[in-house]
Amino acid sequence: MADIQKDASTRMQSAVDHAREDLATIRTGRAHPAMFNRINADYYGAPTPLQQLAQFTSPDPRSMLITPFDRSAIGAIEKAIRESDLGVNPSNDGNAVRIVMPQLTEERRKEYKKMAKGKAEDARVAVRNVRRSAMDQLKKLEKDGEISEDDLARAEKSLDATTKKFVDSVDELLKNKDAELSEI
């Protein structure tokens, strides 16, 4: 019984972590390296994550300087960023790629908020699916006679508390992202 609850808690935490990563990729008015997590550049014929190809620095809140470890990759990095869904136009000075984040329009902010709400809802659904799966396992144990009805009730109450904790943390992530998107 404890193993089922521990496994459920671990899986719920991974759903929250995934939501945190997803929400970090949504562009706000600020530049940060997490925006580039899902972008791959064609490096010697293989799609390679930008984090493995370059160092990211942010000289000011609205710009990002990407310095490749191998200068021959600069064109591939620039092309990958240009073709991504970030909506930015990188410039290349021969040594590094510079990106200046444009101000978000009100329409784009609303679109990003809607996207963030969708990602948060996906995370909540994932957490609830883990709860349902764990409850099915616990009910099977009770049906097989390995645990009593009282044990099942206690486990369900504990599982509900755990589920609420993780759903609340997803809600907190969404609230923080919403506040970031609302900043002008």
C-alpha positions in Angstrom: 0.0 0.0 0.0 2.8 2.4 0.9 4.6 1.5 -2.3 1.5 2.4 -4.4 1.2 5.8 -2.6 5.0 6.5 -3.0 4.9 5.6 -6.7 1.8 7.8 -7.2 3.5 10.7 -5.5 6.6 10.3 -7.6 4.5 10.2 -10.8 2.5 13.2 -9.7 5.8 15.1 -9.1 7.0 14.3 -12.5 3.7 15.6 -14.0 4.3 18.9 -12.1 7.9 19.0 -13.2 6.8 18.5 -16.8 4.3 21.3 -16.4 7.0 23.6 -15.0 9.2 22.9 -18.1 6.3 23.4 -20.5 5.3 26.7 -18.9 9.0 27.9 -19.0 9.0 27.6 -22.7 6.1 30.1 -23.1 7.7 33.4 -23.9 7.1 36.4 -21.6 8.5 39.9 -22.1 11.8 38.7 -20.6 14.6 36.6 -22.2 15.6 33.4 -20.4 17.5 30.3 -21.6 14.5 28.0 -20.9 12.7 29.5 -23.9 15.2 27.6 -26.1 14.9 24.2 -24.4 12.8 22.6 -27.2 14.8 24.0 -30.1 17.2 21.8 -31.9 19.8 22.9 -34.5 21.1 20.8 -37.3 24.7 20.2 -36.2 26.7 18.0 -38.6 23.5 16.3 -39.7 22.1 15.5 -36.3 19.4 17.5 -34.5 21.1 18.8 -31.4 19.6 20.8 -28.5 20.8 24.4 -28.4 21.9 24.0 -24.7 24.5 21.4 -25.9 25.8 23.8 -28.6 26.1 27.1 -26.9 26.3 29.2 -23.8 23.4 31.5 -23.0 23.8 34.9 -21.3 21.3 37.6 -20.7 23.0 41.1 -20.8 19.6 42.7 -20.0 16.1 41.5 -19.3 14.9 41.7 -23.0 18.0 40.3 -24.8 19.8 37.0 -25.0 23.4 36.4 -26.2 24.0 32.9 -27.5 27.7 32.1 -27.8 28.3 28.7 -29.6 31.1 26.5 -28.4 32.0 25.8 -32.0 31.8 28.8 -34.3 30.9 26.7 -37.3 27.5 26.0 -35.6 26.5 29.7 -35.5 24.5 29.5 -38.8 22.6 26.4 -37.7 21.8 28.0 -34.4 20.5 31.2 -36.0 18.5 29.2 -38.5 16.9 27.0 -35.8 15.9 30.0 -33.8 14.5 31.8 -36.8 12.4 28.8 -37.8 11.1 28.2 -34.2 7.8 29.4 -32.9 9.4 32.1 -30.6 8.7 34.9 -33.0 12.1 36.5 -32.7 14.6 37.5 -35.3 18.2 36.6 -34.3 21.2 38.5 -35.5 24.7 37.0 -36.0 27.9 39.0 -35.4 30.2 36.2 -36.4 31.0 35.2 -32.8 27.5 35.0 -31.2 23.8 35.2 -31.9 22.0 38.1 -30.3 18.3 38.1 -29.8 16.2 41.1 -28.7 12.8 40.1 -27.4 10.1 42.4 -28.9 7.4 43.7 -26.5 4.4 41.4 -26.4 1.2 42.7 -27.9 -2.0 42.4 -25.8 -3.4 39.9 -28.3 -0.2 37.8 -28.0 -0.3 38.0 -24.2 -3.9 36.6 -24.3 -2.8 33.8 -26.6 0.1 32.9 -24.3 -2.2 33.0 -21.3 -4.6 30.6 -23.0 -1.7 28.3 -23.9 -0.5 28.4 -20.3 -3.9 27.5 -19.0 -4.1 24.6 -21.5 -0.7 23.2 -20.4 -1.7 23.6 -16.7 -5.0 21.7 -17.3 -3.0 18.9 -19.0 -0.8 18.7 -15.9 -3.9 18.6 -13.6 -5.4 15.8 -15.8 -2.1 13.9 -15.6 -2.1 14.2 -11.8 -5.7 13.0 -11.6 -4.9 10.1 -13.9 -2.1 9.0 -11.6 -4.6 9.2 -8.7 -7.2 7.1 -10.6 -4.5 4.5 -11.4 -3.3 4.3 -7.8 -6.9 3.9 -6.6 -7.5 1.1 -9.0 -4.5 -0.7 -7.6 -5.7 -0.1 -4.1 -9.2 -1.4 -4.9 -7.7 -4.5 -6.4 -5.7 -5.1 -3.2 -8.9 -4.7 -1.2 -10.8 -7.0 -3.5 -8.1 -9.7 -3.3 -8.3 -9.4 0.5 -4.8 -8.1 1.1 -6.1 -4.9 2.8 -9.3 -4.0 4.7 -12.0 -1.5 3.8 -10.6 0.8 6.5 -7.1 0.6 5.1 -8.6 1.4 1.7 -10.5 4.4 3.1 -7.3 5.7 4.8 -5.2 5.2 1.7 -7.9 7.0 -0.4 -7.9 9.9 2.0 -4.1 10.1 1.9 -4.1 9.9 -1.9 -6.7 12.7 -2.1 -4.5 14.9 0.0 -1.4 14.1 -2.1 -3.4 14.8 -5.3 -4.7 18.2 -3.9 -1.1 19.2 -3.0 0.2 18.5 -6.5 -2.9 20.1 -8.2 -2.3 23.2 -6.0 1.3 23.4 -7.1 0.3 23.3 -10.7 -2.2 26.1 -10.0 0.6 28.1 -8.3 2.8 27.6 -11.4 0.0 28.9 -13.6 -0.6 31.9 -11.3 3.1 32.8 -11.5 3.2 32.5 -15.3 0.0 34.5 -15.6 1.5 37.2 -13.5 4.7 37.2 -15.7 2.6 37.5 -18.8 0.6 40.4 -17.3 3.7 42.5 -16.7 4.3 45.2 -19.2 
